[in-house]
Amino acid sequence: MPFIVPTADSKEYLLNLRRLFGLRWAMLVLMALLVLIVPGLLGIALPQSVMLAILAIGALLNALGHWFAGRQRTATANELCSQLIIDIATLSALIFFSGGATNPLVSLLLPPVAIAALGLPRRQVIVVGASAVAAYSLLMLFYLPLPIADASRATQLHLVGMWLTFAVSALLIGWVILRMSQAIRRRDAELAAAREQALRDERVTAMGTLAAGAAHELGTPLATMALLAGELAQDQRLPADARDDIELLRRQIAACKEIITGLSRRAGAERLENARFQPVDRWLDALRQKWHALRPQPGSRLVVASDGEAPGIVADPRLEQALLNLLNNAANACPQPLEVRLAWHSRDIEIEIRDRGPGFPAEVIALCGKDKLPAHDGGCGVGLLLTCSAIGQLGGRLSLENPESGGALARISLPIEKP
């Protein structure tokens, strides 16, 4: 009998149902071998033709069930329950023609009950348990006795059968408990990871709410600064150096206004309503140029490490902001030019940002966006958390490492999307 993982999900029921059909073939083959071998090996006459006919009917039902299960997308607890009852009925029919309740293999009616208790709701467990008890009770009253004249030999065979039943039950129970404990530990780990992810998402959502409020309040001061910078730029008395500084200030103010205006897009509305699909190399180069407009120093170099036509990518504002955060962190760590490397494979896109600074601290690599970092000079320690969260929402993954040749390397892996 197969192991059934406890679950209430219809897809899990279907998985368990297919597993039951697959392993039932082994059970039917084993029983057929016993029916063919036991009469000659132990000298016990059995109605082989009838028992083989029962196994043939069981094989036909199993083939039909396997065929239907292969075309289903979901299954119910009642379907799994009915298959376990078929197992009980098949085994009961075989035991009826081989001694009934005096056959020590009658205890094999218990595994279907144990499997039902592990994988089915209470109502179906009661049905399977009641079916097993009813079958055992009927086999105590109605059965064909085994033709064994020698009482001592019958006792010996009975003891051997009891040992066989005990060995099979011990192996089955041990395997079931082991698999069940593994499934429980795996599910606990998944739930713990889901809870951590929910807490991180809640924290990021709270940060987004605060950012939206701050952006609304920053609109007026930025407008005032833009007005004053425009008036200063028209003052002919200022020297050329001052005019250049004022022009740079105006560009920075315009960039800040554009960032604030795009907050609604960064909430994901643009991705759903007006997604822009473009080649990833052109998108990445445009984003790099946009970053240089905000931070002329240090420079950067884009390296495309793959040949052929570049795959497309959705220009999601969340991904753009995540890359800008990584570029800013790399620029803060090292004033030398950065290296931005782009590569693509059959299923994913890789973007690497490398600097020549001191490398990531061990604390940063250990957390890697799982929690906010302590506040530091020039930042509050949440940039990496927001970056990792945004990439995760897009189905990607962020990894940090310190290469042996020095510096720090941030790698983003993103699945290739279809237009």
C-alpha positions in Angstrom: 0.0 0.0 0.0 1.3 3.5 -0.8 1.9 6.3 1.7 -0.7 9.0 1.6 0.4 12.5 2.7 -2.1 14.2 5.0 -3.7 17.1 3.2 -7.0 18.6 2.3 -6.0 20.0 -1.1 -7.6 18.5 -4.2 -4.3 18.5 -6.1 -2.7 16.5 -3.3 -5.6 14.1 -3.4 -5.0 13.6 -7.1 -1.3 13.0 -6.5 -2.0 10.5 -3.8 -4.6 8.8 -6.1 -2.1 8.4 -8.9 0.5 7.1 -6.4 -2.1 4.5 -5.2 -2.8 3.3 -8.7 0.9 3.0 -9.5 1.8 1.0 -6.4 -1.3 -1.1 -6.6 0.2 -2.8 -9.7 3.0 -4.1 -7.5 0.5 -5.4 -5.0 -1.5 -7.2 -7.7 1.6 -8.8 -9.2 2.8 -10.0 -5.8 -0.6 -11.5 -5.0 -0.7 -13.3 -8.3 2.7 -14.8 -7.7 1.6 -16.0 -4.3 -1.5 -17.6 -5.8 0.6 -19.4 -8.4 3.5 -20.4 -6.1 1.9 -21.3 -2.7 0.0 -24.5 -3.8 3.1 -26.1 -5.2 5.5 -24.8 -2.6 3.4 -25.6 0.5 1.2 -28.3 -0.8 -2.0 -26.4 -0.1 -4.8 -26.6 -2.7 -6.2 -23.2 -3.6 -9.0 -22.3 -6.1 -6.4 -20.6 -8.4 -8.7 -19.9 -11.3 -11.2 -18.0 -9.1 -8.5 -16.1 -7.2 -6.7 -15.1 -10.5 -10.0 -14.0 -11.9 -10.4 -11.7 -8.8 -6.9 -10.3 -9.4 -7.7 -9.8 -13.1 -10.8 -7.8 -12.2 -8.7 -5.7 -9.8 -6.2 -5.1 -12.5 -8.9 -4.0 -14.9 -10.3 -1.6 -12.4 -6.9 -0.3 -11.6 -6.1 0.3 -15.3 -9.3 2.2 -15.8 -8.7 4.3 -12.6 -5.2 5.0 -13.6 -6.3 6.1 -17.1 -9.0 8.5 -15.7 -6.6 9.9 -13.0 -4.1 10.7 -15.7 -6.6 13.0 -17.4 -7.9 14.7 -14.2 -6.6 17.9 -12.7 -8.1 17.5 -9.3 -9.5 14.7 -7.1 -11.7 14.5 -4.1 -11.5 12.7 -0.8 -14.4 10.4 -1.8 -12.5 9.2 -4.9 -9.5 8.2 -2.7 -11.8 6.6 -0.2 -13.5 4.5 -2.8 -10.2 3.2 -4.0 -9.2 2.2 -0.5 -12.5 0.3 -0.2 -11.7 -1.5 -3.5 -8.4 -2.6 -1.9 -10.3 -3.9 1.1 -12.8 -5.7 -1.1 -10.1 -7.3 -3.3 -8.1 -8.5 -0.3 -11.2 -9.8 1.4 -12.3 -11.8 -1.7 -8.8 -13.4 -1.8 -8.8 -14.2 1.9 -12.4 -15.7 1.6 -11.0 -18.4 -0.8 -7.9 -19.0 1.4 -9.1 -19.7 4.9 -11.0 -16.5 5.9 -10.2 -15.1 9.3 -8.0 -18.2 10.0 -5.6 -16.9 7.4 -3.0 -14.7 9.3 -2.8 -12.4 6.3 -6.2 -11.1 7.2 -4.4 -8.5 9.3 -3.4 -6.8 6.1 -6.9 -5.2 6.1 -5.5 -2.7 8.6 -3.1 -0.8 6.3 -5.9 0.8 4.3 -7.4 2.1 7.5 -4.1 3.5 8.6 -3.6 5.2 5.2 -7.1 6.6 5.4 -6.4 8.0 8.9 -3.3 9.8 7.5 -4.8 11.2 4.3 -8.6 11.6 4.5 -11.1 13.6 6.5 -12.9 12.0 9.5 -16.0 10.9 7.6 -14.1 9.0 5.0 -11.9 7.4 7.7 -15.0 6.1 9.5 -16.2 4.6 6.2 -12.9 2.9 5.5 -12.6 1.7 9.1 -16.2 0.4 9.2 -15.6 -1.4 5.9 -12.5 -3.2 7.2 -14.2 -4.2 10.4 -17.2 -5.5 8.5 -15.0 -7.5 6.1 -13.1 -9.1 9.0 -16.3 -9.9 10.8 -17.8 -11.6 7.7 -14.7 -13.5 7.1 -15.0 -15.1 10.6 -18.4 -16.5 9.5 -18.1 -17.1 5.8 -15.0 -18.5 4.2 -13.6 -21.6 2.4 -11.3 -23.5 4.8 -7.8 -24.5 3.8 -7.5 -28.2 3.2 -4.8 -29.0 5.7 -5.2 -32.3 7.5 -2.1 -32.2 9.7 -2.9 -30.0 12.7 0.8 -29.4 13.7 1.6 -28.4 10.1 -1.4 -26.0 10.1 -0.2 -24.5 13.3 3.3 -24.0 11.9 2.0 -22.4 8.7 -0.2 -20.2 10.8 2.8 -19.0 12.9 4.8 -18.4 9.7 1.9 -16.4 8.3 1.7 -14.4 11.5 5.4 -13.6 11.3 5.0 -12.5 7.7 2.1 -10.3 8.6 4.0 -8.7 11.5 7.1 -8.1 9.3 5.0 -6.5 6.6 3.1 -4.4 9.1 6.3 -3.3 10.9 7.9 -2.2 7.6 4.8 -0.4 6.4 4.2 1.4 9.7 7.8 2.4 10.0 7.9 3.7 6.4 4.6 5.5 6.8 5.7 7.2 10.1 9.0 8.2 8.6 7.4 9.7 5.5 4.8 11.5 7.6 7.4 13.1 9.9 9.4 14.2 6.9 6.2 15.7 5.3 5.4 17.5 8.6 8.9 18.9 8.9 8.9 20.1 5.3 5.5 21.7 5.7 6.6 23.4 8.9 9.6 24.8 7.2 7.4 26.1 4.3 5.0 27.7 6.7 7.8 29.3 8.6 9.2 30.7 5.4 5.7 31.9 4.3 5.3 33.7 7.7 8.7 35.4 7.3 7.8 36.4 3.8 4.4 37.8 5.0 6.2 39.8 7.7 8.6 41.2 5.2 5.8 42.1 2.8 3.9 43.8 5.6 7.0 45.8 6.5 7.6 46.8 2.9 3.9 47.8 2.5 4.2 50.0 5.6 7.3 51.6 4.1 5.4 52.2 0.8 2.6 54.0 2.7 5.0 56.2 4.5 6.9 56.9 1.3 3.7 57.9 -0.5 2.9 60.3 2.3 6.4 61.8 2.2 6.2 62.2 -1.5 3.0 64.1 -1.3 4.5 66.5 1.2 7.8 66.9 -0.8 5.9 68.1 -3.8 5.5 71.7 -2.6 9.2 72.2 -1.5 10.5 70.8 -4.8 8.2 73.1 -6.7 9.6 76.1 -4.7 13.2 75.0 -5.3 12.5 74.5 -9.0 11.1 78.1 -9.2 14.0 79.6 -7.4 16.5 77.7 -9.4 14.8 78.9 -12.6 15.0 82.5 -11.5 18.7 82.1 -10.5 19.5 80.6 -13.9 18.1 83.8 -15.6 20.3 86.1 -13.5 22.9 87.5 -15.9 25.1 88.7 -13.0 26.1 85.1 -12.0 29.4 83.7 -13.2 29.6 80.8 -15.6 30.6 78.3 -12.9 27.6 79.2 -10.8 25.3 78.9 -13.8 26.6 75.3 -14.4 26.0 74.4 -10.8 22.4 75.9 -11.0 21.8 73.9 -14.2 22.9 70.7 -12.4 20.7 71.6 -9.5 17.7 72.0 -11.9 18.3 68.6 -13.4 18.5 67.0 -10.0 15.2 68.7 -8.9 13.6 67.5 -12.2 14.8 64.0 -11.5 13.3 64.1 -7.9 10.0 65.3 -9.3 10.0 62.5 -11.8 10.7 60.0 -9.0 7.8 61.3 -6.9 5.4 61.4 -9.9 6.3 57.7 -10.6 5.3 56.5 -7.2 1.9 55.3 -8.4 3.6 53.4 -11.2 5.9 51.8 -8.7 2.9 50.5 -7.0 2.4 48.2 -10.0 -0.5 49.9 -11.8 1.5 50.6 -14.9 2.7 47.0 -15.2 -0.9 45.7 -15.2 -2.4 48.4 -17.5 0.4 49.6 -19.8 3.3 47.2 -19.6 6.2 48.2 -21.8 8.0 45.2 -23.3 11.4 45.9 -24.8 14.8 44.2 -25.4 16.6 43.8 -22.1 19.9 45.2 -23.4 18.4 48.5 -24.5 16.3 48.7 -21.3 19.4 48.2 -19.1 21.5 50.7 -21.0 18.7 53.3 -20.8 18.4 52.7 -17.1 22.1 53.1 -16.7 22.1 56.4 -18.5 19.2 57.6 -16.4 21.3 56.7 -13.3 24.3 58.7 -14.7 22.0 61.7 -15.0 21.5 61.5 -11.2 25.0 60.5 -10.3 27.6 61.5 -13.0 30.4 60.0 -10.9 31.4 57.2 -10.8 31.1 55.9 -14.3 30.0 52.5 -15.4 30.6 50.0 -18.2 27.9 47.7 -19.6 29.2 44.3 -20.8 26.8 42.0 -22.8 28.1 38.5 -22.3 25.6 36.7 -24.5 25.3 36.5 -28.3 22.2 36.6 -30.4 19.0 38.6 -30.1 18.3 39.8 -26.6 15.2 38.6 -24.9 12.4 41.0 -24.0 11.7 42.3 -20.5 8.8 44.2 -19.0 10.1 47.6 -17.8 8.6 47.3 -14.4 9.2 50.3 -12.2 9.9 48.1 -9.2 12.7 46.4 -11.0 14.1 49.7 -12.2 14.2 51.0 -8.6 15.8 47.8 -7.4 18.6 48.2 -9.9 19.0 51.9 -9.0 19.4 50.9 -5.4 22.1 48.4 -6.2 23.9 50.9 -8.4 23.8 53.5 -5.7 25.1 51.1 -3.1 28.0 50.1 -5.4 28.8 53.7 -6.1 28.8 54.5 -2.4 31.2 51.7 -1.7 33.8 52.6 -4.4 34.4 55.7 -6.4 35.9 53.7 -9.3 33.8 52.9 -12.4 31.3 50.0 -12.0 30.9 47.0 -14.2 27.3 46.0 -15.2 27.2 42.6 -16.9 24.2 41.3 -18.7 23.7 37.6 -19.8 20.8 35.5 -20.8 20.1 31.8 -21.0 17.2 29.7 -22.2 15.0 30.4 -19.2 16.4 33.3 -17.3 18.2 36.7 -17.5 21.2 37.5 -15.2 22.3 41.1 -14.4 25.5 41.5 -12.3 26.7 44.7 -10.7 30.3 44.7 -9.5 32.4 47.3 -7.7 36.0 47.3 -6.6 35.3 48.3 -3.0 35.9 46.4 0.2 33.2 43.9 -0.4 30.0 43.1 1.5 30.2 42.7 5.2 29.4 39.2 6.5 26.2 40.5 8.1 24.9 41.8 4.7 25.5 38.5 2.9 23.8 36.6 5.8 20.7 38.7 5.7 20.6 39.4 1.9 17.4 41.3 2.1 15.6 39.1 4.7 15.6 42.0 7.2 16.6 45.6 7.3 20.2 46.5 8.1 21.3 48.8 10.9 21.2 52.5 9.9 24.5 53.8 8.5 25.9 57.0 7.2 23.9 58.2 4.2 21.1 55.7 4.6 18.6 54.0 6.9 19.4 50.4 6.0 16.2 49.4 4.2 17.4 49.7 0.6 18.5 46.1 0.3 15.3 44.9 1.9 13.2 46.8 -0.6 15.4 45.6 -3.5 15.1 41.9 -2.5 11.4 42.2 -1.9 10.8 43.8 -5.4 12.9 41.2 -7.2 11.1 38.4 -5.3 7.7 39.8 -6.3 8.8 39.6 -10.0 9.8 35.9 -9.6 13.5 36.6 -9.5 16.3 36.1 -7.0 19.0 38.3 -5.6 22.4 36.9 -4.4 25.4 38.7 -3.0 29.0 37.6 -2.9 32.5 38.8 -2.6 34.6 37.5 -5.5 38.1 36.2 -4.8 39.6 38.9 -7.0 38.1 41.5 -4.7 35.2 43.9 -4.6 31.5 43.0 -4.3 29.1 41.4 -6.7 25.3 41.6 -6.7 23.5 39.2 -9.1 19.9 39.3 -10.1 18.3 36.3 -11.8 14.9 36.9 -13.6 12.7 34.5 -15.5 12.3 35.3 -19.2 8.8 36.5 -19.9 6.7 36.2 -23.1 5.2 39.3 -24.7 
